[in-house]
Amino acid sequence: MQIFKRNRSRRPEDQDMSEIARPQRRLRVLLIDENPTARAVVARRLSHLNYDVALAENGFVAVNLLVTRPADIILIDMGLTMLPAVATMKKIRAANLALSACFVMLTGRLDSQSTVEALDAGADDHVVKPFDFDVLDARMRHLCQRAETLGTLTRHNAELDARIARRAVELGETRETLRELQADRARLVSSIQALHDEVERLSAQQG
């Protein structure tokens, strides 16, 4: 397992304008690839694009890593053999280790069947190798922005449901109070009527 972070000691004049304009929050990426050379190359390029990158050589290592290090994006090479890519994704989700993470599959140019299988299984996107890192960067950030928007909507919906539930309880309590007041009024009216009848009876006796 390795974690790559961009060197923060670079001077501003050494950074290009696109890098300076990038969001301050560093997205966390987990790359799962059995090829050590590919892992190192992708990690180095992504770290230069302002990502914090963790590496896992197979799905089992990835699951253990996610227990202590959550990820915003999980890149999975479709060529995994120890634990296949789709099985790795399902294992991570079954363990509830990536509730808000986006899954991106790295596929070969001629591996269309595996791509369809991965997307049908719930992958958020796929990228064909060899890929342009600027394009990969744009697609990953778009996925994270979409996930963040959906998360915000989900939270708002949950808050709205909670408010509705509270209002329903309050309305139920109000109705119960109204029924009690109506019952008290009926008893009061009955008492007044009984008192009135008693007064009339006593008046009749005296007359």
N, C-alpha and C positions, 0 to 999 in steps of 0.2 A: 504494500500500500504506500502510495506517495501522494503528497499534496503540494501543488505548485501555486505560488502567489507571485504576482508581479513585483519586481523590485521597486520600492517607493522612493529610492534615493536619486532617481533621475531628475535632472534639472528641467524646469519648464521649457527652456529653449530647445531641449532635446526631444520634446514630445510634439507630434504633429497635431494639427488643429482638430482633427476628428477624434483623437484620443482625449484631448482636453475637454471636448464637448460632451463626452459620454457621461451617463448618470453616475452619481457618486456611489450609489449602492452597488457593491460588487456581488454579482450573482454567483451562486455556488453550483459548480458542475461536478457530476460524478461520471467518469468515463470508464466503461467496462469493456475491456478488450484483452484478448489473450496474447496479442502480439506486442512484445515489449518495445520494439522500435516505434510502432504506430502510436502506442500510448505516450511515449516521450515526445514525439513530434507534435501530436495534437495538444498535449498539455502545455508545451512551450508556446505554441501559437495562441492558444486560448488565454494563457496567462498574460500575454502581451495585449490582448483585447480586453483586459480588465476583468477577467473571471478568476475566481478562486477554484482551482481544479484539484480534485482528488481522483486517484487512480485505483482500479481494482482489476485483477487479472482474471477473475471469473465471477459468476453470480453469487457464489457462497461468500466470497470475500466482500462483495458489494453489500449483501444483507447485513453482515456484521458491522461494516463501516457505517451504514445508515443509522444504526442504533444510536451512535454518539455524534454523528455529523450529518444533519439533514442536508438535502440538496434541493435547489430550485429546478435544475435540469438534470436528467439522467440520460446520458448517451450510451447506447448499447450496440455493440457490433453484432451484426446478424450472423457472423461466422463463429460465434461461441460454440464450443463442443462439450465442455465439461457439464455445463448447464445451459441448454439452448437459450437464445435471446428471449423468445416469447415466454418460456418457462421462468426465466430470470425476472422478467417484468411481472408476471403473475405472482411469483413468490414474494417479491417486494411489496406488491399491493396487498397480498393476503396477510402479510405481517404488519400492515398499517404503518409502513415506514416512509411512505411518500404520498401523503394525503393531498398535497397541493403541488407536487412536482410534475413537471412535464417530461414525457418520455419521447426521445428522438432516436430512431433506429438508423444505424449507418449500414447501408446496403451496397452490394455490388451492382454494377450497371446492368448485368443480365439476370439479376436475382429478383425478378418481378413477382414470382410466386411467393417468396418469403416476405416481400414487402406487403403484398395484399394480406397475407396471414397476420403479419404484425399489426397492420391498421385495423383489421377485423377484431383483433384481440384487445384493442384499446390504445394502441400507440397514438401519440398526438401528431407525429410527423415523421418523415423519413428523409434522409439525405443520401444521395448517391455518391459513392467514392469513385475517383478522387474528387473532393469538393473544394469549392472556393471558400476560404475562411471568412471573408467579409459577408458572403451570402449566408453561411452558417450562423454567423453572429447576428445578422438581421433577423433570421428566422427564429432563433432562440429567444431573442429579446421580444419579438412579437408574441411568441407563445407565452412568455412570462407575463407580459402586459395583459394578454387576454385572460390568463389564469387569475391575475390579481383583480381584474375587473369582475370576473365571475365570482371570486371570493367576496368582494365588496357587496355585490348584489345578493349573494347568499346570506351574508351577515345582516344586511338591511331587511331581507325577507324574514329572517329569524326574529329580528327585533320587532318587526311589524306584527308577526304572529304572536309574540309575547304580549304586545300592547293590546291586541284584539282579545287575547285570553283574559288579560286583566280587566278590560272593559266588560267582558262577558260576565266575569265574576262580580264586578261592581254592579252591573245591571241586575244580576240575579239577587244580590243583596238588597238592591233598591226595591225590587219587586216584592221580596219577602217583607221588607219594612212596610211597604205600602199595604200588603195584605194584613199585617199586624195592626196598622193604624185603622184600616177599614173594620177589622174585627173589634177593636177598641171602641170605635164610633158606634158600631151596631149594639155593643153591650151598653154604651152610654145612653143611646136612644131608647133601648129597652128599659133601662133603669128609670129614665125620665118618664116614660109612658106608664110604668108601673106606679111610680110616685104620683103621677097625675090621676091615675085611676083610684089610688088609695085616698087622695084628697077628695075626689068627687064622692067616693063612698061615704067618707066621714061627714061630708057636708050634707049628703042625703039623710043620714041618720039623725043629724042635728036638726034638720028641717022638719 
